[in-house]
């Protein structure tokens, strides 16, 4: 007597087959053919799998993965949601919400930093990635920190800005700088002190010579000098170096005043840790041995 379908199902549960989760980074599905390399390529394996077996698409951006509406996804967010099977609100979204509801400005750690800065008669330095890419940092958070520093009357606020060009278009840095300059033009206590491409300031692969170039620009004023942030970035574009590769540059008038020195306070406003670790170690580790300080 042949087994029934029900019995077959029970047998398959007793003898489970392996399930494999395969992630193809960079593989996307989009109905538009123009400029779509995957749609134009010969993909017999993927096409065959989709034809022979059930398949569907899943959303990988915006509210569906805990990001602000319209915000593109990224590898970290995608992997997290594949593993969790539920929406996890991302740091970007949580920080945005804290700015909107005002809790950002009563953050205990931020207030402790501001208080320590005032007691030491130091200056506040804000370090981080400029732009709205939303993968490592976001302009809204920088602007909120500037506002908090002004509310707390910390005195001079120096900005040390890392240029993107990977999660944003490669020459969008000029637009972000112009927007920021417009925001702070009425704030004489807020000054852009240095610029650096993320290639140097945000290395994560232990290429310490890159981190060192950004670090000595912030602390010793060693590097390229420019009369203004816009001059610096335009000169870089002229030399065919896009945002990511802008050499660590001091802005004339902010050196030596804009250098990080004893008694100053630093807030590194990137919310993603992987590309902030090396620079953070250079500033915080007592037994740091990767390069001379």
C-alpha positions as CSV (number, residue, x, y, z in Angstrom):
1,X,0.0,0.0,0.0
2,X,1.4,3.4,-1.0
3,X,1.8,6.0,1.7
4,X,-0.7,8.8,1.7
5,X,0.3,12.5,1.1
6,X,-0.1,13.1,4.9
7,X,2.3,10.3,5.7
8,X,4.7,11.6,3.1
9,X,4.6,15.0,4.8
10,X,5.3,13.5,8.2
11,X,8.3,11.5,6.7
12,X,9.7,14.7,5.2
13,X,9.6,16.4,8.6
14,X,11.4,13.5,10.2
15,X,14.1,13.7,7.5
16,X,14.6,17.4,6.9
17,X,16.6,18.6,4.0
18,X,19.1,21.4,4.3
19,X,18.0,25.0,3.7
20,X,20.6,27.4,2.3
21,X,20.4,31.2,2.6
22,X,22.5,32.8,-0.1
23,X,23.0,36.5,-0.2
24,X,24.2,38.1,-3.5
25,X,25.4,41.5,-2.6
26,X,24.4,44.0,-5.2
27,X,21.8,41.9,-7.0
28,X,18.6,43.8,-7.3
29,X,15.3,43.4,-9.1
30,X,13.9,46.4,-11.0
31,X,11.4,46.6,-13.9
32,X,13.4,49.3,-15.7
33,X,15.8,48.0,-18.3
34,X,17.7,51.1,-19.1
35,X,21.0,51.2,-17.1
36,X,20.1,47.9,-15.5
37,X,23.1,45.6,-15.8
38,X,21.4,42.6,-14.4
39,X,18.4,42.9,-16.7
40,X,20.7,43.2,-19.7
41,X,23.0,40.3,-18.7
42,X,22.5,36.6,-19.5
43,X,21.6,35.0,-16.2
44,X,20.5,31.4,-17.0
45,X,20.9,30.1,-13.4
46,X,18.9,32.8,-11.7
47,X,16.3,33.0,-14.5
48,X,15.9,29.2,-14.4
49,X,15.5,29.1,-10.6
50,X,12.8,31.8,-10.8
51,X,11.0,29.9,-13.5
52,X,11.1,26.5,-11.8
53,X,10.4,27.4,-8.2
54,X,8.2,29.9,-6.3
55,X,9.8,33.3,-6.0
56,X,9.0,36.8,-4.8
57,X,10.6,40.1,-4.0
58,X,11.1,41.8,-0.7
59,X,11.4,45.5,0.1
60,X,14.8,46.6,1.3
61,X,14.5,50.3,2.0
62,X,12.6,52.9,4.0
63,X,10.0,52.1,6.6
64,X,9.9,48.4,5.7
65,X,13.4,48.0,7.2
66,X,13.1,50.5,10.0
67,X,14.6,53.4,8.1
68,X,13.0,56.8,7.4
69,X,10.6,56.9,4.5
70,X,12.5,57.0,1.2
71,X,15.9,56.2,2.8
72,X,17.9,53.6,0.8
73,X,18.9,50.4,2.5
74,X,22.4,49.0,3.0
75,X,24.1,45.7,3.6
76,X,23.9,45.9,7.4
77,X,20.2,46.7,7.5
78,X,19.4,44.0,4.9
79,X,21.3,41.3,6.7
80,X,19.8,42.2,10.1
81,X,16.3,41.9,8.7
82,X,16.9,38.7,6.9
83,X,18.1,37.2,10.2
84,X,15.4,38.7,12.5
85,X,12.3,38.4,10.4
86,X,10.8,41.5,11.8
87,X,11.2,45.3,11.5
88,X,14.1,46.7,13.6
89,X,14.2,50.4,13.8
90,X,17.6,51.6,12.9
91,X,19.9,54.1,14.7
92,X,19.2,56.6,11.9
93,X,15.5,56.4,12.5
94,X,15.8,56.5,16.3
95,X,18.1,59.5,16.3
96,X,15.8,61.3,13.8
97,X,12.9,60.7,16.2
98,X,14.9,62.0,19.2
99,X,15.6,65.2,17.3
100,X,11.9,65.5,16.4
101,X,10.6,64.9,19.9
102,X,13.3,66.9,21.6
103,X,14.8,64.1,23.7
104,X,18.1,64.5,21.7
105,X,18.7,67.8,23.5
106,X,18.3,66.3,27.0
107,X,20.6,63.3,26.3
108,X,22.6,62.7,29.5
109,X,25.9,61.9,27.8
110,X,25.7,64.9,25.5
111,X,25.0,67.2,28.4
112,X,27.9,65.7,30.4
113,X,30.2,66.3,27.5
114,X,29.0,69.9,27.1
115,X,29.4,70.5,30.9
116,X,32.9,69.0,31.0
117,X,33.9,71.2,28.0
118,X,32.7,74.4,29.8
119,X,34.4,73.5,33.1
120,X,37.7,72.9,31.3
121,X,37.3,76.1,29.3
122,X,37.8,74.0,26.3
123,X,36.2,74.0,22.8
124,X,33.8,71.6,21.3
125,X,34.9,69.6,18.2
126,X,32.3,67.8,16.1
127,X,33.7,65.0,13.9
128,X,31.8,63.0,11.3
129,X,30.6,62.3,7.8
130,X,28.9,65.2,6.0
131,X,25.9,64.4,3.9
132,X,22.5,62.7,3.9
133,X,23.6,59.3,2.8
134,X,22.2,57.9,6.1
135,X,24.5,54.9,6.2
136,X,27.1,56.2,8.7
137,X,25.8,59.7,9.5
138,X,23.3,62.3,8.6
139,X,23.4,66.1,8.4
140,X,20.3,66.4,10.7
141,X,22.4,65.0,13.6
142,X,25.2,67.4,13.0
143,X,22.9,70.3,12.9
144,X,21.2,69.1,16.1
145,X,24.6,68.9,17.8
146,X,25.4,72.4,16.7
147,X,22.1,73.6,18.1
148,X,22.7,71.8,21.4
149,X,26.2,73.3,21.8
150,X,24.8,76.7,21.2
151,X,22.0,76.1,23.7
152,X,24.5,75.0,26.3
153,X,26.8,77.9,25.6
154,X,29.9,75.8,25.2
155,X,31.7,78.6,23.3
156,X,33.5,77.9,20.1
157,X,32.4,74.8,18.1
158,X,34.8,73.5,15.5
159,X,33.6,71.2,12.7
160,X,35.9,68.5,11.3
161,X,34.0,67.1,8.3
162,X,34.6,63.9,6.5
163,X,33.4,63.9,2.9
164,X,31.5,60.9,1.5
165,X,31.2,60.2,-2.2
166,X,30.3,56.5,-1.7
167,X,26.9,56.5,-0.1
168,X,26.3,59.8,-1.9
169,X,27.3,61.0,-5.4
170,X,31.1,61.4,-5.8
171,X,31.0,65.2,-6.1
172,X,28.0,66.0,-3.9
173,X,30.3,67.3,-1.1
174,X,30.3,70.8,-2.5
175,X,26.5,70.9,-2.3
176,X,26.5,69.6,1.3
177,X,29.1,72.2,2.3
178,X,27.2,75.1,0.8
179,X,24.1,74.0,2.6
180,X,25.9,73.7,5.9
181,X,27.6,77.1,5.4
182,X,24.2,78.6,4.8
183,X,22.9,77.0,8.1
184,X,25.8,78.4,10.2
185,X,26.5,81.7,8.6
186,X,24.7,83.5,11.5
187,X,26.7,81.6,14.1
188,X,30.2,83.2,14.5
189,X,31.1,80.7,17.2
190,X,30.7,77.7,14.7
191,X,33.6,77.2,12.3
192,X,34.6,74.6,9.8
193,X,38.2,73.7,10.8
194,X,39.2,70.7,8.6
195,X,38.0,68.6,5.8
196,X,39.0,65.0,4.9
197,X,37.8,62.3,2.5
198,X,36.4,59.3,4.3
199,X,39.2,57.2,2.5
200,X,41.5,58.7,5.2
201,X,39.3,59.5,8.2
202,X,37.1,56.5,8.1
203,X,39.4,53.6,7.1
204,X,38.3,50.3,8.8
205,X,40.9,47.9,7.3
206,X,43.8,48.8,9.5
207,X,45.5,50.9,6.9
208,X,46.7,53.1,9.8
209,X,48.7,55.4,7.5
210,X,45.4,56.8,6.2
211,X,44.0,57.3,9.7
212,X,47.3,59.0,10.7
213,X,47.0,61.6,7.9
214,X,43.5,62.6,9.1
215,X,44.5,62.5,12.8
216,X,47.6,64.8,12.4
217,X,45.5,67.3,10.4
218,X,43.1,67.5,13.4
219,X,45.7,67.6,16.1
220,X,48.9,69.1,14.6
221,X,47.7,71.0,11.5
222,X,49.9,68.9,9.2
223,X,48.5,68.6,5.7
224,X,47.0,70.6,2.9
225,X,45.8,74.2,3.6
226,X,43.0,76.0,1.9
227,X,41.4,79.4,2.3
228,X,37.8,78.1,2.6
229,X,36.0,74.8,2.6
230,X,34.7,75.4,-0.9
231,X,38.1,76.3,-2.2
232,X,39.4,73.1,-0.7
233,X,36.9,70.9,-2.4
234,X,37.0,72.6,-5.7
235,X,40.8,72.3,-5.8
236,X,40.4,68.6,-5.1
237,X,37.9,68.2,-7.9
238,X,40.3,69.9,-10.3
239,X,43.0,67.4,-9.4
240,X,40.4,64.6,-10.1
241,X,40.1,63.6,-6.5
242,X,36.4,63.2,-5.6
243,X,34.8,63.6,-2.2
244,X,36.0,60.2,-0.8
245,X,39.7,61.0,-1.6
246,X,40.0,64.7,-0.5
247,X,43.3,65.0,1.3
248,X,43.1,66.0,4.9
249,X,42.9,69.8,4.7
250,X,43.1,72.6,7.3
251,X,40.9,75.7,6.6
252,X,43.0,78.9,6.9
253,X,42.0,81.0,9.9
254,X,41.0,77.9,11.9
255,X,44.6,76.8,12.5
256,X,46.1,76.6,15.1
257,X,42.8,77.6,17.0
258,X,40.8,74.8,15.4
259,X,43.2,72.0,16.4
260,X,42.1,69.5,19.0
261,X,44.0,70.1,22.2
262,X,44.0,69.2,25.9
263,X,40.7,70.2,27.7
264,X,38.7,70.1,24.5
265,X,35.6,67.9,24.0
266,X,35.0,65.7,21.0
267,X,31.7,64.3,19.7
268,X,32.1,61.8,16.9
269,X,28.6,61.9,15.4
270,X,28.8,58.9,13.1
271,X,26.3,56.4,14.4
272,X,27.7,53.3,12.7
273,X,30.7,52.0,14.5
274,X,32.8,50.1,11.9
275,X,34.3,53.1,10.2
276,X,34.6,55.2,13.4
277,X,36.7,52.7,15.4
278,X,40.2,53.5,14.1
279,X,39.9,57.3,14.6
280,X,38.3,56.8,18.0
281,X,41.1,54.5,19.1
282,X,43.6,57.1,18.1
283,X,42.0,59.7,20.3
284,X,41.1,57.5,23.3
285,X,43.6,54.7,23.8
286,X,46.4,55.4,26.4
287,X,48.6,52.6,25.0
288,X,48.0,53.3,21.4
289,X,50.8,51.9,19.2
290,X,49.6,52.1,15.6
291,X,51.3,55.4,14.9
292,X,53.1,58.2,16.9
293,X,50.9,60.7,18.6
